[in-house]
Amino acid sequence: MTDLSLDGLRFAAKRLHRGYQAREPWAVERLRQHPPGKPPEALGRADFLHVIAQEHGFASWPKLKLAAETLGLDRATAQQQLKIALFHGQNARTEALLERFPDLADGLFGLQCALYQREAVAAALARKPELAVARLGPRSAILHLCFSKWIHARPDLEADMLAVAELLLDHGADVNDGYPHQPGDDHLLSALYGAIGHANNMVLGRWLLDHGADPNDGESLYHATELGHHDGLRMLLAAGADPKGTNALFRAMDFNDHGAVRLLLDHGARVDDYNAAPVGGEAPVVIPALHQVARRGCDGAMARLVLEAGADPALRWKGVTAYEMAVVFGSDAVAQAIRDAGGATSISPETEPLVAAVEGRDGPFIDPAKLPEAFANLLREMVHMADRLSQMRALVARGLPYDQPAGPERITPVQAAGWSGLPDVLAWLLSLKPDLSHVNAYGGTLLSTILHGSENNPGRKEGDYIACLRLVLEAGVALPEAALRGAGRADVSAFLQDWAKAHPGQVV
């Protein structure tokens, strides 16, 4: 383990520098996750110190050094860990940090708000009222409050949480405040999205709406479909949220959620908003509803629901009909619903090799260059459906690429399987020898993508993330110390700690 002193971290930076110069895989991987933004030949000592700082939750080495000199590195690192734990809902980690440092949030107004420390917030505002509207890092105080998931560990603090909200409002906080997801982004993530879509905090969401929060913030309605219940969705729709143009309808289809789709349709969502093309013509960029149903593994009832709502079974999107998409994705019930509705059932020559493979018929080898655009990332889009593993095997056996990064996120099929917590699919993909060092556009490796999925995938309760972690560790991926420190689930953390003790040479 790294020596958590400034000298120890300086030595770790030197070791990282030497490893990177030697192109050691563990060092190359770490710089991929924290890219310095310079060509390799231009990297100097400061760049590797910067990587070390980022791995410990600090924006830069000078900020880490200042915190270490003023607070002590142990406490400074714990404060950074607390910020991350509260935001991501790593409540067991939050509790452990507070048990170790009961006064860890003292003097940090944003953390005091996120922990619902009513008396401390009131005292701080009495001394310095402008704290209610100040930026405390990228977020204001009300955003620290709304994006905190602490309520799920401490529901007994509900009254204190609402009291903190009232204190902030009384001192000028804006219930419609937001912050950019990325620096320079014009679109803001609102306080309402933080409470409902991010934190699944319905009590605070209701308080925000009652105090004038705008339900049409471009995020809340969409993410309310991901919660596994309809409370937030109903709350937002009752407050006047307009589903049109939000993609909330499609997101509800991702979960085959009939109730959510009906709610959205009843409140003005229209499937033909996305089908603004002549019958039989090519659809716009946004995927039509029936194609979405076909590619997301929905059932026949969902297909009939969107057909009754006006979905056009003759519409083509990126070169294929919804029927072709249903057949290729193995969505037999959707294909049957389209046949029953009188939709086109012909298969184009470009799609035929895929259909032959999934149906187990003899057919030509798949030429990826000749596939319709709709199937450009086919395997990546199928891997979340573990029951389609036989079709995936058949497609790859006929020539479908199995390790292709998809879309602007640059996520590979093996990473998508790990995110979904599907060990059977993951084991098959690992047997094909994919690139285990690939880093996606989020800076995620295979290991970190599995960890992120274990805490953030809406369907994580059905996933077996420990089995997935075991598979990739057995395959030889490195186990970063940052992963050991940062795992937020108690069972996952315990597994990684046990693995690190049994395989110390794998820890980097």
C-alpha positions in Angstrom: 0.0 0.0 0.0 1.1 3.6 -0.7 2.6 5.5 2.3 0.1 8.2 3.0 2.6 11.0 3.6 3.8 13.6 1.3 7.2 11.9 1.0 5.4 8.6 0.4 3.2 10.1 -2.3 6.2 11.8 -4.0 7.9 8.4 -4.0 4.7 6.9 -5.5 4.8 9.6 -8.3 8.5 8.7 -9.0 7.6 5.0 -9.2 4.6 5.8 -11.5 7.0 7.9 -13.7 9.5 5.1 -14.0 6.7 2.6 -14.7 5.2 4.7 -17.4 8.6 5.3 -19.1 9.0 1.5 -19.2 5.4 1.2 -20.5 4.4 -1.0 -17.6 0.7 -1.8 -18.2 -0.3 -0.7 -14.6 1.3 2.7 -15.1 -0.1 3.2 -18.6 -3.6 2.3 -17.3 -3.4 4.9 -14.5 -2.4 7.7 -16.9 -5.3 6.7 -19.2 -7.7 7.2 -16.3 -6.1 10.5 -15.4 -4.7 11.9 -18.7 -2.3 14.7 -18.3 -3.2 16.2 -21.7 0.4 16.1 -23.0 2.3 13.8 -25.3 4.3 11.1 -23.5 7.6 12.7 -24.3 6.6 16.0 -22.7 5.6 14.5 -19.3 7.6 15.6 -16.3 7.6 15.1 -12.5 4.7 17.5 -12.0 2.5 15.5 -14.3 2.9 12.4 -12.2 2.4 14.2 -9.0 -0.9 15.5 -10.6 -2.0 12.0 -11.3 -1.3 10.9 -7.7 -3.3 13.9 -6.4 -6.3 13.0 -8.6 -6.2 9.4 -7.4 -6.6 10.7 -3.9 -9.5 12.9 -4.8 -7.7 16.3 -5.2 -7.8 18.4 -8.3 -4.1 19.0 -8.3 -0.9 18.4 -6.4 -0.7 21.9 -4.9 -4.2 21.5 -3.5 -3.3 18.1 -2.0 -0.1 19.6 -0.6 -1.9 22.6 0.9 -4.5 20.4 2.5 -1.9 18.0 3.9 0.1 20.9 5.4 -2.9 22.6 7.0 -5.0 19.6 8.0 -2.7 16.6 7.8 -2.9 14.3 4.9 -4.9 11.7 6.7 -7.7 14.1 7.6 -7.6 16.0 4.3 -7.9 12.7 2.4 -10.8 11.7 4.6 -12.6 14.9 3.8 -12.3 14.3 0.1 -13.6 10.8 0.6 -16.5 12.1 2.6 -17.5 14.4 -0.2 -17.5 11.6 -2.7 -19.3 9.1 -0.4 -22.2 11.5 0.3 -22.6 12.3 -3.4 -22.6 8.7 -4.5 -24.6 7.3 -1.6 -21.7 5.3 -0.1 -23.4 5.5 3.3 -21.4 2.7 5.0 -18.2 4.5 4.0 -19.7 7.8 5.2 -20.5 6.2 8.6 -17.0 4.8 8.9 -15.4 8.1 8.1 -17.5 9.9 10.7 -16.9 7.3 13.3 -13.1 7.9 12.7 -13.4 11.7 12.6 -16.7 12.8 14.2 -15.8 16.4 13.5 -14.8 15.8 9.9 -17.4 18.3 8.4 -16.5 21.1 10.9 -15.9 24.3 9.0 -17.0 22.8 5.6 -20.4 24.4 5.0 -21.3 22.2 2.0 -20.6 19.0 3.9 -22.6 20.3 6.9 -25.6 20.8 4.6 -25.2 17.4 3.0 -25.1 15.8 6.4 -28.2 17.7 7.6 -26.4 19.3 10.5 -29.1 21.8 11.3 -27.4 23.6 14.3 -24.1 23.9 12.5 -25.7 25.3 9.4 -27.7 27.8 11.4 -24.6 29.0 13.3 -22.6 29.3 10.1 -25.3 31.4 8.4 -25.6 33.6 11.4 -21.9 34.4 11.1 -21.8 34.6 7.3 -25.2 34.7 5.6 -23.7 34.8 2.1 -22.7 31.1 2.5 -26.3 30.3 1.4 -25.5 31.5 -2.1 -21.8 31.0 -2.4 -20.1 28.4 -4.6 -18.5 25.7 -2.4 -16.5 23.9 -5.1 -18.7 23.4 -8.2 -21.9 23.5 -6.2 -23.8 25.8 -4.0 -25.0 24.8 -0.5 -28.5 23.9 -1.7 -27.0 21.7 -4.4 -24.8 19.9 -1.7 -28.0 19.4 0.2 -30.1 18.1 -2.7 -27.4 15.8 -4.2 -26.7 14.1 -0.9 -27.9 10.6 -0.4 -27.5 10.6 3.3 -31.2 10.4 3.9 -31.2 6.7 3.0 -28.9 6.0 5.9 -30.5 8.5 8.3 -34.2 8.8 7.6 -34.5 10.0 11.2 -32.9 13.3 10.1 -35.7 14.2 7.7 -36.9 17.1 9.9 -33.3 18.4 10.1 -32.9 18.1 6.3 -36.0 20.2 5.7 -34.9 22.7 8.3 -31.6 23.1 6.5 -33.5 23.6 3.2 -35.6 26.3 4.9 -32.6 28.0 6.4 -30.9 28.2 3.0 -34.0 29.5 1.3 -34.5 32.2 4.0 -30.9 33.4 3.3 -31.4 33.7 -0.5 -30.7 30.2 -1.9 -32.4 29.5 -5.3 -34.5 26.3 -5.5 -33.8 26.4 -9.3 -30.0 26.5 -8.9 -27.9 24.1 -10.9 -24.3 23.3 -11.9 -22.7 22.2 -15.1 -22.0 18.5 -15.4 -18.8 19.3 -17.3 -16.9 22.7 -17.1 -18.3 25.0 -19.7 -21.5 23.1 -20.2 -24.5 25.4 -20.7 -26.9 22.8 -19.5 -27.2 22.7 -15.7 -28.1 19.8 -13.4 -30.7 21.3 -11.1 -31.4 21.0 -7.4 -34.6 19.2 -8.3 -32.8 16.6 -10.4 -30.4 16.2 -7.5 -33.2 15.4 -5.1 -35.4 13.2 -7.3 -33.3 11.8 -10.1 -29.9 11.5 -8.4 -30.6 11.0 -4.7 -34.1 9.4 -4.9 -35.1 11.7 -2.1 -38.9 12.2 -2.6 -39.4 14.3 0.5 -36.9 16.9 -0.5 -38.2 16.7 -4.1 -41.7 17.6 -2.9 -40.3 20.4 -0.8 -38.5 21.9 -3.8 -41.6 21.7 -6.0 -43.7 23.2 -3.2 -41.3 26.1 -3.1 -41.2 26.9 -6.8 -38.7 24.5 -8.4 -39.3 24.1 -12.2 -40.3 20.5 -13.1 -39.2 21.1 -16.7 -35.5 21.2 -16.0 -34.5 18.8 -18.8 -33.4 16.1 -16.4 -35.7 15.2 -13.6 -38.5 13.6 -15.5 -36.1 11.5 -17.6 -34.3 10.2 -14.5 -37.5 9.7 -12.5 -38.1 6.7 -14.8 -35.0 5.0 -13.4 -35.9 4.8 -9.8 -37.9 1.5 -9.7 -41.0 3.3 -8.5 -43.3 5.9 -9.9 -43.5 8.3 -7.0 -41.2 10.9 -8.5 -42.7 10.5 -11.9 -46.2 11.2 -10.6 -45.0 14.1 -8.5 -43.3 15.8 -11.4 -46.2 15.2 -13.8 -48.7 16.6 -11.2 -46.5 19.7 -10.9 -46.7 20.3 -14.7 -43.7 18.4 -16.1 -44.1 18.1 -19.9 -42.8 14.8 -21.2 -42.5 16.0 -24.8 -38.9 16.3 -25.9 -37.5 14.8 -22.7 -36.9 11.2 -23.9 -38.5 10.1 -20.6 -40.8 7.9 -22.6 -37.9 6.0 -24.2 -36.1 5.7 -20.9 -39.2 4.0 -19.4 -39.1 1.6 -22.3 -35.6 0.7 -21.3 -37.0 -1.0 -18.2 -40.1 -2.4 -20.0 -42.1 -0.3 -17.5 -45.6 -0.3 -18.7 -46.9 1.8 -15.9 -44.4 4.6 -16.5 -45.1 4.5 -20.2 -48.8 4.8 -19.6 -48.3 7.7 -17.1 -46.2 9.6 -19.7 -48.7 8.9 -22.5 -51.6 10.1 -20.3 -49.7 13.3 -19.6 -49.0 14.3 -23.2 -46.1 12.1 -24.4 -46.6 11.2 -28.0 -44.7 8.4 -29.8 -45.1 10.3 -33.1 -43.0 13.1 -31.7 -40.1 10.9 -32.7 -41.6 9.6 -35.9 -41.7 12.9 -37.8 -41.1 11.3 -41.2 -43.4 10.1 -43.9 -44.8 6.6 -43.6 -42.2 4.2 -44.8 -39.6 7.0 -44.9 -36.4 7.4 -42.9 -36.9 8.5 -39.3 -35.0 11.4 -37.7 -31.9 10.8 -35.5 -33.8 10.0 -32.4 -34.9 6.4 -32.5 -38.6 5.7 -33.1 -40.6 4.1 -30.2 -41.2 0.8 -31.9 -37.5 0.4 -32.7 -36.7 1.2 -29.1 -39.0 -1.4 -27.8 -37.4 -4.0 -30.2 -33.8 -3.3 -29.2 -34.4 -3.0 -25.5 -35.8 -6.5 -25.0 -39.3 -5.3 -24.2 -42.3 -7.7 -24.2 -45.2 -7.9 -26.6 -47.5 -5.9 -24.3 -45.1 -2.9 -24.6 -45.1 -3.2 -28.3 -48.9 -3.3 -28.4 -49.0 -0.3 -26.1 -46.9 1.9 -28.3 -48.7 0.7 -31.4 -52.0 1.7 -29.9 -50.4 5.0 -29.1 -49.7 5.6 -32.8 -46.2 4.1 -33.4 -45.7 3.5 -37.1 -44.6 -0.1 -37.9 -43.6 0.9 -41.4 -41.1 3.5 -40.4 -37.4 2.9 -41.1 -34.6 4.1 -38.9 -30.9 4.1 -39.8 -31.6 1.6 -42.6 -33.9 -0.9 -40.9 -37.5 -1.4 -39.9 -38.6 -2.1 -36.4 -39.4 -5.7 -37.5 -35.9 -6.3 -38.6 -34.6 -4.9 -35.4 -36.9 -7.1 -33.4 -35.7 -10.2 -35.2 -32.0 -9.4 -34.9 -32.3 -8.6 -31.2 -34.3 -11.8 -30.6 -37.4 -9.9 -29.5 -39.8 -12.5 -30.8 -42.9 -11.1 -29.0 -42.3 -7.7 -30.5 -41.9 -9.1 -33.9 -45.2 -10.9 -33.5 -46.9 -7.7 -32.4 -45.6 -6.0 -35.5 -46.9 -8.8 -37.7 -50.2 -8.6 -36.0 -50.3 -4.9 -36.7 -49.7 -5.4 -40.4 -46.2 -4.0 -40.4 -43.6 -4.8 -43.0 -41.8 -8.1 -42.4 -39.3 -8.2 -45.2 -35.6 -8.6 -44.4 -33.1 -6.6 -46.4 -30.0 -8.2 -48.0 -27.8 -6.2 -45.6 -29.7 -7.5 -42.5 -30.0 -11.1 -43.7 -26.6 -12.3 -42.4 -27.6 -11.2 -38.9 -31.0 -12.8 -39.1 -29.5 -16.0 -40.4 -27.1 -16.1 -37.5 -29.6 -15.5 -34.7 -32.0 -18.0 -36.2 -29.3 -20.7 -36.5 -29.5 -20.9 -40.3 -26.7 -21.2 -42.8 -25.8 -17.8 -44.1 -23.0 -15.5 -45.3 -20.2 -14.3 -43.1 -21.0 -10.9 -41.5 -19.2 -8.0 -43.1 -19.3 -5.2 -40.5 -18.6 -2.6 -43.2 -21.9 -3.5 -45.0 -24.2 -3.6 -42.0 -27.0 -1.0 -41.7 -26.1 1.9 -39.4 -28.7 0.8 -36.9 -26.5 -2.3 -36.1 -23.1 -0.6 -36.0 -22.9 -1.3 -32.2 -25.1 -4.4 -32.1 -23.2 -6.5 -29.6 -22.6 -3.5 -27.2 -26.4 -3.0 -27.3 -27.3 -6.6 -26.7 -25.0 -7.5 -23.8 -27.4 -6.3 -21.1 -29.8 -9.1 -22.2 -28.2 -12.2 -20.6 -31.0 -14.4 -22.1 -29.7 -13.5 -25.6 -26.3 -15.0 -25.0 -26.8 -17.8 -27.6 -27.7 -15.2 -30.2 -24.6 -13.2 -29.3 -22.4 -16.2 -29.6 -23.9 -17.0 -33.0 -23.4 -13.4 -34.3 -19.7 -13.3 -33.2 -19.1 -16.7 -34.7 -20.3 -15.3 -38.0 -18.0 -12.3 -37.8 -19.6 -9.6 -35.7 -16.9 -7.5 -33.9 -16.8 -8.4 -30.2 -14.4 -5.7 -28.8 -15.5 -2.5 -30.6 -15.9 0.7 -28.5 -19.3 2.1 -29.0 -20.5 5.7 -29.4 -19.1 8.8 -27.8 -18.8 6.9 -24.5 -16.3 4.4 -26.1 -17.7 1.6 -24.0 -16.8 -1.9 -25.1 -19.1 -5.0 -24.9 -17.0 -6.5 -22.1 -17.3 -3.2 -20.1 -21.0 -3.1 -20.7 -21.4 -6.7 -19.4 -19.4 -5.8 -16.3 -21.5 -2.6 -15.8 -24.7 -4.8 -15.9 -23.2 -7.4 -13.5 -23.7 -10.3 -15.8 -20.9 -12.9 -15.1 -22.1 -15.4 -17.8 -21.9 -12.8 -20.5 -18.7 -11.4 -19.1 -17.0 -14.8 -18.9 -17.8 -15.5 -22.6 -16.5 -12.2 -23.7 -13.3 -12.7 -21.6 -12.8 -16.0 -23.4 -12.5 -14.0 -26.7 -9.5 -12.2 -25.3 -10.7 -8.5 -25.6 -8.5 -5.6 -24.7 -8.6 -5.5 -20.9 -6.6 -2.2 -20.8 -9.2 -0.2 -22.7 -10.3 3.1 -21.0 -13.6 4.5 -22.0 -14.5 8.2 -22.5 -15.5 8.4 -18.8 -12.0 7.4 -17.8 -13.3 4.0 -16.8 -11.4 0.7 -17.0 -13.1 -2.7 -17.0 -12.6 -2.9 -13.2 -13.8 0.6 -12.4 -16.8 0.2 -14.7 -17.9 -2.9 -12.8 -17.5 -1.0 -9.5 -19.4 1.9 -10.9 -22.2 -0.4 -12.1 -22.4 -2.0 -8.7 -23.4 1.3 -7.1 -25.1 3.2 -9.9 -26.7 0.8 -12.4 -30.5 1.1 -11.9 -30.7 -2.7 -12.2 -27.8 -3.4 -9.9 -29.9 -5.5 -7.4 -30.2 -8.2 -10.1 -26.5 -8.1 -11.0 -23.7 -10.3 -9.5 -20.9 -7.8 -9.3 -18.6 -9.9 -7.0 -18.7 -12.7 -9.6 -17.8 -10.2 -12.3 -14.9 -8.8 -10.2 -13.6 -12.2 -9.5 -13.6 -13.0 -13.3 -11.6 -9.9 -14.3 -9.2 -10.2 -11.4 -8.6 -13.9 -12.3 -8.0 -12.6 -15.9 -5.1 -10.5 -14.5 -6.4 -7.0 -14.4 -4.6 -4.7 -11.9 -6.3 -3.8 -8.6 -5.7 -0.1 -8.0 -5.4 1.1 -4.4 -7.9 3.8 -5.4 -10.5 1.0 -6.0 -9.8 -0.5 -2.6 -10.3 3.0 -1.0 -13.3 3.9 -3.1 -15.5 0.9 -3.2 -18.8 2.0 -1.7 -20.6 -1.3 -1.2 -19.7 -3.1 1.9 -19.8 -6.6 0.3 -17.7 -5.4 -2.7 -15.2 -3.6 -0.5 -14.8 -6.7 1.7 -14.2 -8.9 -1.4 -11.6 -6.5 -2.8 -9.8 -6.3 0.5 -9.7 -10.0 0.8 -8.4 -10.3 -2.8 -5.7 -7.7 -2.1 -4.5 -9.7 0.9 -4.4 -12.9 -1.0 -2.8 -11.4 -4.1 -0.7 -8.4 -3.0 1.3 -8.4 -6.2 -1.8 -7.5 -8.1 -2.4 -4.3 -6.2 -1.0 -1.2 -7.9 
